[in-house]
Amino acid sequence: MVLQFLTLLRHVVQSFNPHRNASSKTTPLQVGNGNFAFGVDITGLQTFSPFATMSTWGWHNFSLPTTKGQTSVDDFTGLDWWTHGRLVNYDQPNPAESDISNWLIQNPQRINLGTIGFWFNGRNVTEESLQDKSQTLDLWTGKISSSFIYNGSLVKVETLADSSSDTVGIAVESELFSTGSLSIFFDFPFPTQNKFDAPFVGVFNATDKHTTKLQRGGNSATIRHDIDATTYYTSISWDSRAAIAGPIEKTHRYILQPLGEAKGVELSVSFSPAPSKDIPSFNDIKSASITWWESFWRSGAFIDLSRVKSPNATELQRRTILSQYLTAVNSASSYPPQGLANNGWYGKFHLEMVLWHLLHFARWNQFPLLWRSVPNTYGKYLDSSIARAKLQGYDGARWGKMTDPTGRSAPGEINSLLIWQQPHAMYFAELEYRSFPNATTLRSWDRILTATADFMASYAFFNESTKYNDLGPPTYPASENTNPNATINPAFELAYWRFGLDIAVRWKQRQNLTVPEKWVGIRDNLAPLPTTDDAFAIYEGIPNMWKDKATVQDHPAMSAIFGLLPPPKSGPPLNMTVVRNTADKIRDLWDLGGCWGWDFPMLAMNSLRLGNVDQPVAYLLHPLFEFDDAGYPVGGSRVPTPYFPGSSSFLLAMAMMAGGWDDEPGTHFPEGWDVQVEGFVPGL
């Protein structure tokens, strides 16, 4: 029975192996391990399209400003805003400190570690010059197989990533090596200060701004790359006679030329902050990749839609399989992920998006991948978050938004006033406890949840007029499109605040520890969820809700009140008439053309809880919620492609369809669909 299931599993996975006959203009095919990824064009390398080679450790800072009084990060003072009768300091760009403000926004940037491609002996060869181009990514093994014909000779390429190091393995077969008309190049770009670097990261025409140095040794070489104060190493080893030389004049391009009658070469290329001493061989990399990916597919939860005779089911299956692969490559990181295909927001992490990048690993029973970054990241950033809250006069820890590896939050008005990231830690912790209800789980999260709940209770403000505890102003809701000084009691954030404090209270109770009275007092007196026309409003008192087009744009976060979130465990029950009316109004009135990424899965989860199993499919396959031929989620006009929160949130919605939730465990697919699921625990 086990063998039969594994055979089925492998068949379903490999049924969706991406195949290309030309490079994509926007996305590579990738090999990687969550902390390292190597993106390739149609040649199996980065010959014509300089897709990125990225890691979790590869970051760069440009030099600090030289402007007097703005030469250090300590010179940044931010801005003070009136907040409930007192001045509170926020990390926002200060016009009087524009240089250091901009430096903090733009630095550090994640860097493209280097490109590897075919060198045609200096000839002007284009992708169109190649014939019979073919490329397939085997999802079961993590191997990209590419082939093409150049000058009448076949070139075959295998590309894989090591499962435990920042190393790519490459095997090339071609008679062109023996004639000297084919070799392999290594090139190194210079980073930019662009907010978005997509589809390519870095530039190759600023060679005077950085340096590289080659050190040869036997069948190996090391190239040192210095960019300002950033230094890292590319260590290369190969299995046959070859010579490496360079750089070519006015470039940082080095050429590896196989010698003699060589008709093939196997090489390993490792990127690291210090020189690599032990570089795995190509065969070791291949074996490790095959073992890791087979274990990945066998260990997690699984959905089999292959018996459903519907194109909708087939497309859902395709997106499910490819999203699992791509999030393992791009999001299973030791830091909060942003993705390893390109740079958005300078490559920095967004702590409000951690939920939409990582939560699916818990729902798909891939906890070892989740544990790479959570709760570790919260632990790493705890001290700086406590300091942020203290500076502003609050208790506990205030988590930032657009964050670098040190935990420093980039200056920005939205960055500093957004609050919906605060309860995320509670959601992660509760899902982990659901699968691992033990003292270890309780201890690992207790300090984080305590500090988070302390801030949440401290942040709420008692309104003398209404006698309720308010959230804001100033604040931004998840939609980020309102006046922060007018935004008070945003609906989703109020519901999420209650959810978070509920879990914090239960966390203490499970450990037989005292529950802080302030948590309970704030939770039990939170302002009611705002409504207009018997539907939720974005925030309390918003003018012309549901009538003005400006009120039905961007993220429809009110749908998450009953979808992403379960019904509240404390306080008044949800008014289900209001919940249903909100869902209907969003479906009929919302500007879905302005939605992207996680919006559509969020709407799907809302529909599922409301008992509609057909509308979720419509949302997940909405024409504006696109996935390309290799399964990358299309970003659209506002965010770069790929936009990986689309992948993770899609998997989160599919897990809800497959495993259900507390009140309704089990599958929730359209009537007549014969679906097999394995390994799901009901959600919250």
C-alpha positions as CSV (number, residue, x, y, z in Angstrom):
1,M,0.0,0.0,0.0
2,V,2.8,2.4,0.9
3,L,4.6,1.6,-2.4
4,Q,1.4,2.1,-4.3
5,F,0.9,5.6,-2.7
6,L,4.5,6.6,-3.4
7,T,4.1,5.6,-7.0
8,L,1.0,7.7,-7.3
9,L,2.6,10.6,-5.5
10,R,5.6,10.6,-7.8
11,H,3.4,10.3,-10.9
12,V,1.2,13.3,-9.8
13,V,4.2,15.4,-8.9
14,Q,6.1,14.7,-12.1
15,S,3.0,15.2,-14.2
16,F,3.5,18.9,-13.7
17,N,7.3,19.1,-14.4
18,P,7.7,22.5,-16.1
19,H,9.0,22.3,-19.7
20,R,10.2,25.2,-21.8
21,N,11.6,25.7,-25.3
22,A,12.7,29.3,-24.7
23,S,13.6,31.4,-21.8
24,S,10.9,33.3,-20.0
25,K,11.3,37.1,-20.0
26,T,10.2,37.3,-16.3
27,T,11.0,34.1,-14.5
28,P,13.8,31.5,-14.5
29,L,13.6,27.8,-13.6
30,Q,15.2,27.4,-10.3
31,V,17.1,24.9,-8.2
32,G,17.7,25.6,-4.5
33,N,17.2,24.7,-0.9
34,G,15.4,27.6,0.8
35,N,18.6,29.4,1.8
36,F,20.1,29.4,-1.7
37,A,18.7,29.5,-5.2
38,F,20.1,29.5,-8.7
39,G,17.9,30.6,-11.6
40,V,18.5,29.6,-15.1
41,D,17.6,30.4,-18.7
42,I,16.9,27.9,-21.5
43,T,20.6,26.8,-21.5
44,G,20.4,25.5,-18.0
45,L,22.8,28.3,-16.9
46,Q,22.5,32.1,-17.0
47,T,23.9,32.5,-20.5
48,F,21.5,35.0,-22.1
49,S,19.3,36.0,-19.2
50,P,21.3,36.9,-16.0
51,F,18.8,35.5,-13.6
52,A,19.9,35.6,-10.0
53,T,22.0,33.5,-7.7
54,M,20.9,34.5,-4.2
55,S,21.4,33.4,-0.6
56,T,20.2,34.4,2.9
57,W,23.6,35.7,3.9
58,G,24.4,37.8,0.7
59,W,23.8,41.4,1.6
60,H,25.6,44.7,0.8
61,N,25.6,48.2,2.2
62,F,26.6,51.2,0.2
63,S,28.8,53.8,1.9
64,L,27.1,56.0,4.5
65,P,26.4,59.6,3.6
66,T,29.1,62.2,4.1
67,T,26.6,64.9,4.9
68,K,27.4,66.6,8.2
69,G,25.2,65.2,10.9
70,Q,24.1,62.3,8.8
71,T,27.1,60.1,8.7
72,S,25.9,57.4,11.1
73,V,22.7,55.4,11.6
74,D,22.7,56.9,15.1
75,D,22.2,60.3,13.5
76,F,18.7,59.2,12.3
77,T,16.0,60.6,14.6
78,G,12.8,59.9,12.7
79,L,9.7,62.0,13.3
80,D,7.4,62.7,16.2
81,W,3.6,62.3,15.8
82,W,0.9,63.3,18.2
83,T,-0.6,60.1,19.5
84,H,-3.4,60.3,22.0
85,G,-2.2,63.5,23.5
86,R,1.5,62.7,23.5
87,L,4.4,62.9,21.1
88,V,5.6,59.4,19.9
89,N,8.7,58.9,17.8
90,Y,8.3,56.8,14.7
91,D,10.9,55.5,12.2
92,Q,9.9,57.8,9.4
93,P,12.0,59.7,6.9
94,N,12.9,63.1,8.3
95,P,13.1,65.9,5.7
96,A,15.9,67.4,7.7
97,E,17.8,64.1,7.5
98,S,17.0,63.0,4.0
99,D,20.3,61.5,3.2
100,I,20.5,59.1,6.2
101,S,16.8,58.5,5.9
102,N,17.2,57.3,2.3
103,W,20.3,55.3,3.2
104,L,18.4,53.4,5.8
105,I,15.5,52.7,3.4
106,Q,17.8,51.5,0.6
107,N,20.4,49.6,2.7
108,P,21.2,46.8,2.9
109,Q,20.2,45.2,-0.4
110,R,20.3,41.4,-1.1
111,I,22.9,40.8,-3.8
112,N,23.1,38.6,-6.9
113,L,26.2,36.5,-6.0
114,G,27.2,35.9,-9.6
115,T,26.2,34.5,-13.0
116,I,27.4,31.3,-14.7
117,G,26.8,30.8,-18.5
118,F,28.2,29.5,-21.7
119,W,30.9,31.4,-23.5
120,F,31.1,31.0,-27.3
121,N,34.7,32.1,-27.7
122,G,33.7,35.8,-28.0
123,R,31.2,35.2,-30.9
124,N,28.0,37.2,-30.9
125,V,25.6,34.3,-30.2
126,T,22.0,34.9,-29.2
127,E,19.4,32.5,-27.8
128,E,17.8,32.6,-31.2
129,S,21.0,31.2,-32.7
130,L,20.5,27.9,-30.9
131,Q,18.3,25.1,-32.3
132,D,16.2,22.4,-30.8
133,K,16.1,24.1,-27.4
134,S,14.5,22.0,-24.7
135,Q,14.4,22.2,-20.9
136,T,12.6,20.3,-18.1
137,L,12.6,20.7,-14.4
138,D,12.1,17.4,-12.6
139,L,10.2,18.4,-9.4
140,W,10.8,15.0,-7.8
141,T,14.6,15.3,-7.9
142,G,15.2,19.0,-8.2
143,K,17.1,18.6,-11.5
144,I,16.9,20.8,-14.5
145,S,17.8,19.0,-17.8
146,S,18.5,21.3,-20.7
147,S,19.7,20.7,-24.3
148,F,20.2,22.7,-27.5
149,I,22.2,22.5,-30.7
150,Y,24.9,25.0,-31.5
151,N,26.9,24.9,-34.7
152,G,25.4,21.5,-35.5
153,S,26.6,20.0,-32.1
154,L,24.4,18.9,-29.2
155,V,24.9,20.4,-25.8
156,K,23.3,18.7,-22.8
157,V,23.2,20.2,-19.3
158,E,22.2,19.1,-15.9
159,T,21.7,21.6,-13.1
160,L,21.1,20.9,-9.4
161,A,21.6,22.6,-6.1
162,D,23.1,21.0,-3.0
163,S,20.5,20.4,-0.2
164,S,22.7,21.8,2.6
165,S,25.1,24.4,1.2
166,D,25.1,27.3,-1.2
167,T,26.4,25.2,-4.0
168,V,25.2,24.5,-7.6
169,G,26.3,21.4,-9.5
170,I,26.5,21.5,-13.3
171,A,27.3,18.8,-15.7
172,V,27.8,19.6,-19.4
173,E,28.2,17.2,-22.4
174,S,29.3,18.5,-25.8
175,E,31.9,17.9,-28.4
176,L,32.3,21.7,-28.7
177,F,34.6,21.7,-25.7
178,S,37.3,19.8,-27.7
179,T,37.2,22.4,-30.5
180,G,37.5,25.3,-28.1
181,S,34.2,26.9,-29.4
182,L,32.4,26.4,-26.1
183,S,33.5,27.2,-22.5
184,I,31.9,28.4,-19.3
185,F,32.0,32.0,-17.9
186,F,31.6,33.3,-14.3
187,D,30.6,37.0,-14.0
188,F,29.9,39.3,-11.1
189,P,27.4,42.2,-11.0
190,F,27.3,45.3,-9.0
191,P,24.3,46.0,-6.8
192,T,21.8,48.8,-7.3
193,Q,19.7,50.9,-5.1
194,N,16.5,50.1,-6.9
195,K,13.5,49.3,-4.8
196,F,12.6,46.6,-7.3
197,D,15.2,44.6,-9.2
198,A,13.3,42.2,-11.4
199,P,13.7,40.1,-13.3
200,F,17.4,40.6,-13.0
201,V,19.4,41.8,-9.9
202,G,22.5,44.0,-10.3
203,V,24.3,45.5,-13.2
204,F,27.4,44.4,-15.2
205,N,28.5,47.8,-16.5
206,A,29.9,49.3,-13.3
207,T,33.1,47.3,-13.2
208,D,35.2,50.2,-11.7
209,K,33.1,50.2,-8.6
210,H,34.0,46.7,-7.3
211,T,36.9,44.3,-7.6
212,T,37.4,40.5,-8.2
213,K,40.5,38.4,-7.8
214,L,41.3,34.9,-9.1
215,Q,43.2,32.3,-7.2
216,R,44.0,29.1,-9.0
217,G,44.7,25.6,-7.6
218,G,44.7,22.3,-9.4
219,N,41.2,21.5,-10.6
220,S,39.8,24.3,-8.7
221,A,39.8,28.1,-8.3
222,T,38.5,30.7,-6.0
223,I,37.3,34.2,-7.0
224,R,37.1,36.8,-4.3
225,H,34.5,39.6,-4.8
226,D,34.8,42.9,-3.0
227,I,31.9,45.4,-3.0
228,D,32.6,48.3,-0.6
229,A,32.8,46.5,2.8
230,T,31.2,43.3,1.5
231,T,33.4,40.4,0.6
232,Y,32.5,36.9,-0.4
233,Y,34.0,34.0,-2.4
234,T,33.0,31.8,-5.3
235,S,34.8,28.5,-5.1
236,I,34.8,26.3,-8.2
237,S,36.0,22.8,-8.7
238,W,35.9,20.6,-11.8
239,D,36.5,17.0,-12.7
240,S,38.7,17.1,-15.9
241,R,41.5,19.1,-17.4
242,A,40.6,22.7,-17.8
243,A,42.1,26.2,-17.4
244,I,40.5,29.2,-15.9
245,A,41.5,32.8,-16.9
246,G,40.3,36.3,-16.5
247,P,38.9,38.7,-16.1
248,I,38.2,39.8,-19.6
249,E,39.3,43.4,-20.0
250,K,36.9,45.9,-18.5
251,T,34.7,43.2,-17.0
252,H,34.6,40.8,-14.1
253,R,34.1,37.8,-16.3
254,Y,36.2,34.7,-16.0
255,I,36.4,31.9,-18.5
256,L,36.8,28.1,-17.7
257,Q,38.0,26.2,-20.8
258,P,38.0,22.4,-20.8
259,L,41.3,21.2,-22.5
260,G,42.3,18.4,-24.7
261,E,39.7,16.0,-26.1
262,A,37.2,16.8,-23.4
263,K,33.6,16.2,-24.4
264,G,32.2,17.0,-21.0
265,V,32.8,18.6,-17.7
266,E,31.2,18.3,-14.2
267,L,31.7,21.3,-11.9
268,S,30.6,22.5,-8.5
269,V,30.3,26.2,-7.7
270,S,30.0,27.2,-4.1
271,F,29.2,30.7,-2.8
272,S,30.2,31.7,0.7
273,P,31.2,34.6,3.0
274,A,34.6,32.8,3.6
275,P,36.6,30.6,1.2
276,S,35.1,27.1,0.9
277,K,37.5,24.2,1.8
278,D,35.2,21.3,1.1
279,I,33.2,21.6,-2.0
280,P,30.9,18.7,-2.7
281,S,31.3,17.0,-6.0
282,F,28.7,17.1,-8.7
283,N,27.7,13.5,-8.0
284,D,27.4,14.3,-4.3
285,I,25.2,17.3,-5.1
286,K,23.1,15.2,-7.4
287,S,22.6,12.5,-4.8
288,A,21.8,15.0,-2.1
289,S,19.3,16.8,-4.2
290,I,17.5,13.6,-5.2
291,T,17.4,12.4,-1.6
292,W,16.2,15.7,-0.2
293,W,13.4,16.3,-2.7
294,E,12.0,12.7,-2.5
295,S,12.0,13.2,1.3
296,F,10.2,16.5,0.9
297,W,7.4,15.1,-1.2
298,R,7.0,12.0,1.0
299,S,7.0,13.8,4.4
300,G,4.4,16.5,3.9
301,A,0.7,16.6,3.4
302,F,-0.6,15.8,-0.1
303,I,-3.7,16.5,-2.3
304,D,-4.5,14.3,-5.2
305,L,-7.0,15.8,-7.7
306,S,-6.0,13.5,-10.6
307,R,-9.3,11.6,-10.6
308,V,-11.4,14.7,-11.0
309,K,-12.4,15.2,-14.6
310,S,-12.4,19.0,-14.5
311,P,-9.9,21.5,-16.0
312,N,-10.4,23.6,-12.8
313,A,-9.1,20.6,-10.7
314,T,-6.2,20.1,-13.0
315,E,-5.1,23.7,-12.8
316,L,-5.5,23.7,-9.0
317,Q,-3.3,20.6,-8.9
318,R,-0.7,22.2,-11.1
319,R,-0.6,25.3,-9.0
320,T,-0.5,23.2,-5.8
321,I,2.5,21.1,-6.9
322,L,4.5,23.9,-8.4
323,S,3.8,26.2,-5.4
324,Q,5.1,23.6,-3.0
325,Y,8.3,23.3,-5.0
326,L,8.8,27.0,-5.3
327,T,8.1,27.9,-1.7
328,A,10.6,25.2,-0.6
329,V,13.2,26.8,-2.9
330,N,12.4,30.4,-2.1
331,S,10.8,30.6,1.3
332,A,12.2,27.8,3.5
333,S,14.9,30.2,4.8
334,S,16.7,30.8,8.0
335,Y,15.4,34.4,7.9
336,P,11.9,35.6,7.0
337,P,11.6,35.1,3.2
338,Q,11.2,37.6,0.5
339,G,12.1,35.2,-2.3
340,L,15.4,34.3,-4.0
341,A,14.4,35.0,-7.6
342,N,14.8,38.8,-7.6
343,N,14.7,41.8,-5.3
344,G,11.5,43.5,-4.2
345,W,11.8,46.3,-1.6
346,Y,15.6,45.9,-1.8
347,G,15.3,42.3,-0.8
348,K,14.2,43.1,2.7
349,F,11.8,41.1,4.8
350,H,8.3,42.3,5.5
351,L,7.2,41.0,8.9
352,E,3.5,41.6,8.1
353,M,4.0,39.2,5.1
354,V,5.7,36.5,7.2
355,L,2.3,34.9,7.7
356,W,1.6,34.8,3.9
357,H,5.1,33.4,3.2
358,L,5.4,30.8,5.9
359,L,2.1,29.7,7.5
360,H,1.4,27.1,4.8
361,F,4.4,25.1,6.0
362,A,2.6,24.4,9.2
363,R,-0.7,23.5,7.5
364,W,1.1,21.2,5.0
365,N,3.0,19.4,7.8
366,Q,6.4,20.7,6.7
367,F,7.4,22.0,10.2
368,P,11.2,21.4,9.7
369,L,11.1,24.0,7.0
370,L,9.0,26.4,9.1
371,W,11.4,25.9,12.1
372,R,14.3,27.3,10.0
373,S,13.0,30.8,10.6
374,V,10.1,30.6,13.1
375,P,10.2,31.1,16.1
376,N,13.9,31.8,15.7
377,T,13.4,35.1,13.8
378,Y,11.1,36.5,16.5
379,G,13.7,35.6,19.1
380,K,16.5,37.3,17.0
381,Y,14.4,40.5,16.7
382,L,12.9,40.5,20.2
383,D,15.4,42.9,21.8
384,S,15.2,45.4,19.0
385,S,11.4,45.2,19.0
386,I,11.3,45.7,22.8
387,A,13.6,48.7,22.4
388,R,11.3,50.1,19.7
389,A,8.2,49.8,21.9
390,K,10.1,51.4,24.9
391,L,11.2,54.4,22.8
392,Q,7.6,55.0,21.9
393,G,6.4,54.6,25.5
394,Y,4.8,51.2,25.2
395,D,5.3,47.9,27.0
396,G,6.4,44.7,25.3
397,A,7.7,44.3,21.8
398,R,6.5,46.2,18.8
399,W,7.5,44.2,15.7
400,G,8.7,46.2,12.7
401,K,7.6,45.9,9.1
402,M,10.2,46.2,6.3
403,T,13.2,44.7,8.1
404,D,16.8,43.8,7.4
405,P,18.8,40.8,8.9
406,T,19.7,42.9,12.0
407,G,16.1,43.5,12.9
408,R,16.2,47.2,12.0
409,S,13.0,48.5,10.4
410,A,13.4,50.7,7.4
411,P,12.0,54.2,7.8
412,G,8.6,54.8,6.3
413,E,5.2,56.2,7.3
414,I,3.4,52.9,6.5
415,N,6.2,50.9,7.8
416,S,6.0,52.5,11.2
417,L,2.2,52.8,11.6
418,L,1.1,49.3,10.3
419,I,-0.1,47.1,13.2
420,W,-1.5,43.9,11.7
421,Q,1.8,42.1,11.9
422,Q,1.7,42.1,15.7
423,P,-0.5,39.0,16.3
424,H,1.2,36.9,13.7
425,A,3.4,35.2,16.4
426,M,0.2,33.9,18.1
427,Y,-1.0,32.3,14.9
428,F,2.3,30.5,14.3
429,A,2.5,29.4,17.9
430,E,-1.1,28.1,18.0
431,L,-0.6,26.0,14.8
432,E,2.6,24.6,16.1
433,Y,0.9,23.7,19.4
434,R,-1.9,22.0,17.5
435,S,0.6,19.5,16.0
436,F,3.1,19.5,19.0
437,P,1.1,20.0,22.2
438,N,4.0,19.8,24.6
439,A,6.0,21.8,27.1
440,T,8.8,22.4,24.5
441,T,6.4,24.2,22.2
442,L,5.0,26.2,25.1
443,R,8.5,27.3,26.3
444,S,9.8,28.1,22.9
445,W,7.1,30.7,22.3
446,D,6.3,32.0,25.8
447,R,8.7,34.9,25.9
448,I,7.8,36.0,22.4
449,L,4.0,35.8,23.0
450,T,4.3,37.5,26.4
451,A,6.2,40.5,24.9
452,T,3.8,40.6,22.0
453,A,0.7,40.6,24.2
454,D,2.3,43.2,26.5
455,F,2.6,45.6,23.6
456,M,-0.8,44.8,22.2
457,A,-2.4,45.6,25.6
458,S,-0.3,48.7,26.0
459,Y,-1.0,50.0,22.5
460,A,-4.8,50.0,22.9
461,F,-6.1,53.3,24.1
462,F,-9.0,53.8,26.5
463,N,-11.6,56.1,24.9
464,E,-13.2,58.2,27.6
465,S,-16.2,59.0,25.3
466,T,-17.1,55.5,24.2
467,K,-15.6,53.7,27.2
468,Y,-14.0,51.2,24.8
469,N,-10.3,50.4,24.1
470,D,-9.4,51.7,20.7
471,L,-6.7,50.9,18.2
472,G,-5.3,54.0,16.6
473,P,-5.0,56.6,15.4
474,P,-2.5,57.0,14.0
475,T,-2.4,53.7,12.2
476,Y,-2.6,52.0,8.8
477,P,-4.9,49.0,8.2
478,A,-3.8,46.1,6.1
479,S,-5.0,47.9,3.0
480,E,-2.5,50.7,3.6
481,N,-4.6,53.2,1.8
482,T,-6.4,55.3,4.4
483,N,-5.5,58.5,6.3
484,P,-3.6,57.2,9.3
485,N,-4.7,60.1,11.5
486,A,-8.4,59.3,10.8
487,T,-8.0,55.5,11.0
488,I,-9.4,54.2,14.2
489,N,-10.5,50.7,15.1
490,P,-9.9,49.0,11.7
491,A,-12.2,46.0,11.6
492,F,-9.7,43.2,10.8
493,E,-7.1,44.5,13.2
494,L,-9.6,44.6,16.0
495,A,-10.6,41.0,15.3
496,Y,-7.0,40.0,15.1
497,W,-6.1,41.8,18.3
498,R,-8.8,39.8,20.1
499,F,-7.5,36.6,18.5
500,G,-4.0,37.3,19.6
501,L,-4.8,38.1,23.2
502,D,-7.0,35.0,23.4
503,I,-4.1,32.8,22.4
504,A,-1.7,34.7,24.8
505,V,-4.1,34.1,27.6
506,R,-4.5,30.4,26.8
507,W,-0.7,30.1,26.5
508,K,-0.3,31.1,30.1
509,Q,-3.2,28.9,31.2
510,R,-1.6,25.8,29.5
511,Q,1.5,26.4,31.6
512,N,-0.4,27.1,34.8
513,L,1.1,30.6,34.9
514,T,-0.6,33.8,35.9
515,V,-2.5,35.6,33.2
516,P,-1.7,39.4,33.3
517,E,-4.9,41.2,34.2
518,K,-4.2,43.9,31.7
519,W,-4.4,41.4,28.8
520,V,-7.8,40.3,29.8
521,G,-9.1,43.8,30.6
522,I,-8.0,45.2,27.2
523,R,-9.3,42.2,25.3
524,D,-12.7,42.2,27.0
525,N,-13.3,45.9,26.3
526,L,-12.1,46.2,22.8
527,A,-14.2,48.4,20.6
528,P,-16.8,46.6,18.6
529,L,-16.1,45.7,15.0
530,P,-17.2,48.7,12.8
531,T,-20.0,48.3,10.4
532,T,-21.7,50.3,7.6
533,D,-24.9,49.2,5.9
534,D,-24.9,45.9,7.8
535,A,-21.4,45.0,6.5
536,F,-17.9,45.5,8.0
537,A,-16.2,48.8,7.4
538,I,-12.5,49.2,6.9
539,Y,-12.4,51.3,10.0
540,E,-14.8,53.1,12.4
541,G,-16.4,56.2,10.9
542,I,-14.9,55.9,7.4
543,P,-16.9,58.2,5.1
544,N,-19.1,56.6,2.3
545,M,-18.0,53.0,2.9
546,W,-19.2,50.8,0.1
547,K,-20.3,53.9,-1.9
548,D,-17.0,55.7,-2.6
549,K,-14.7,53.7,-4.9
550,A,-11.8,54.6,-2.7
551,T,-13.3,52.4,0.1
552,V,-13.4,49.3,-2.0
553,Q,-9.8,49.1,-3.2
554,D,-6.7,47.3,-2.2
555,H,-6.6,44.4,0.2
556,P,-10.2,43.4,1.4
557,A,-9.0,42.5,4.8
558,M,-12.4,42.4,6.4
559,S,-12.9,39.0,4.7
560,A,-10.1,37.6,6.9
561,I,-12.3,38.2,10.0
562,F,-14.1,35.0,9.2
563,G,-11.7,33.0,7.0
564,L,-8.1,33.4,8.0
565,L,-9.4,33.9,11.5
566,P,-11.7,31.5,13.3
567,P,-14.8,32.7,15.2
568,P,-13.7,34.6,18.4
569,K,-13.2,32.6,21.6
570,S,-14.1,35.6,23.8
571,G,-16.4,38.6,23.6
572,P,-19.5,38.9,21.5
573,P,-20.1,36.3,18.8
574,L,-19.8,37.5,15.2
575,N,-22.9,38.8,13.6
576,M,-23.2,36.2,10.7
577,T,-25.5,38.4,8.8
578,V,-22.8,41.1,8.7
579,V,-20.2,38.5,7.8
580,R,-22.3,37.2,4.9
581,N,-23.2,40.7,3.7
582,T,-19.5,41.7,3.8
583,A,-18.6,38.7,1.6
584,D,-21.4,39.5,-0.8
585,K,-20.4,43.2,-1.1
586,I,-16.7,42.4,-1.6
587,R,-17.7,39.9,-4.4
588,D,-20.0,42.4,-6.1
589,L,-18.5,45.8,-5.4
590,W,-14.8,45.5,-4.6
591,D,-12.3,46.6,-7.2
592,L,-10.7,43.2,-7.7
593,G,-8.7,44.6,-10.5
594,G,-6.6,46.4,-7.8
595,C,-6.2,43.1,-5.8
596,W,-3.2,40.8,-6.1
597,G,-1.3,38.0,-4.3
598,W,-2.9,36.9,-1.1
599,D,-6.2,38.7,-1.6
600,F,-7.7,35.9,-3.7
601,P,-6.8,33.1,-1.3
602,M,-8.0,35.2,1.6
603,L,-11.4,35.6,-0.1
604,A,-11.4,31.9,-0.8
605,M,-10.9,31.1,2.9
606,N,-13.8,33.4,3.8
607,S,-16.1,31.7,1.3
608,L,-15.1,28.2,2.7
609,R,-16.0,29.1,6.3
610,L,-19.3,30.5,5.0
611,G,-20.1,27.0,3.5
612,N,-19.6,27.8,-0.2
613,V,-17.3,25.3,-1.8
614,D,-17.6,26.6,-5.4
615,Q,-16.7,30.3,-4.8
616,P,-13.3,29.4,-3.4
617,V,-12.4,27.7,-6.7
618,A,-13.6,30.7,-8.6
619,Y,-11.4,33.0,-6.4
620,L,-8.3,30.7,-6.6
621,L,-8.6,30.6,-10.4
622,H,-9.6,34.2,-10.9
623,P,-8.2,35.6,-14.1
624,L,-6.3,38.3,-12.2
625,F,-4.7,35.7,-9.9
626,E,-2.2,34.3,-12.4
627,F,0.5,31.7,-12.2
628,D,2.9,31.3,-15.1
629,D,4.0,28.2,-16.9
630,A,6.5,27.3,-14.2
631,G,4.1,28.0,-11.4
632,Y,5.4,31.5,-10.4
633,P,2.7,33.8,-9.1
634,V,2.4,36.9,-11.3
635,G,2.9,40.1,-9.4
636,G,1.2,42.6,-11.7
637,S,1.6,46.3,-12.0
638,R,2.3,47.0,-8.3
639,V,4.6,44.2,-7.2
640,P,7.3,42.3,-9.1
641,T,6.9,38.8,-10.6
642,P,7.2,36.4,-8.9
643,Y,5.3,37.6,-5.8
644,F,5.6,34.6,-3.5
645,P,2.9,35.5,-0.9
646,G,0.6,34.4,-3.8
647,S,2.1,30.9,-3.6
648,S,2.0,30.5,0.1
649,S,-1.5,31.9,0.6
650,F,-2.8,29.7,-2.3
651,L,-1.4,26.6,-0.4
652,L,-3.0,27.9,2.8
653,A,-6.4,28.0,1.1
654,M,-5.9,24.6,-0.5
655,A,-5.0,23.2,3.0
656,M,-8.3,24.6,4.3
657,M,-10.1,22.8,1.5
658,A,-8.3,19.6,2.2
659,G,-8.2,19.5,6.0
660,G,-11.0,21.8,7.1
661,W,-11.0,23.6,10.5
662,D,-12.1,23.0,14.0
663,D,-15.8,23.4,13.5
664,E,-15.8,21.5,10.2
665,P,-12.9,19.1,9.8
666,G,-12.4,17.2,6.5
667,T,-12.5,18.0,2.9
668,H,-14.4,20.9,1.4
669,F,-14.2,20.5,-2.4
670,P,-17.0,21.0,-5.0
671,E,-19.7,18.4,-5.1
672,G,-18.7,15.3,-7.1
673,W,-15.0,15.9,-6.8
674,D,-13.2,12.6,-5.9
675,V,-10.2,14.0,-4.0
676,Q,-7.6,12.1,-2.0
677,V,-5.8,13.9,0.8
678,E,-3.1,12.8,3.3
679,G,-1.5,14.4,6.3
680,F,-3.6,17.4,7.1
681,V,-4.6,18.5,10.6
682,P,-7.7,20.7,10.8
683,G,-6.9,24.4,10.9
684,L,-8.0,26.9,13.6
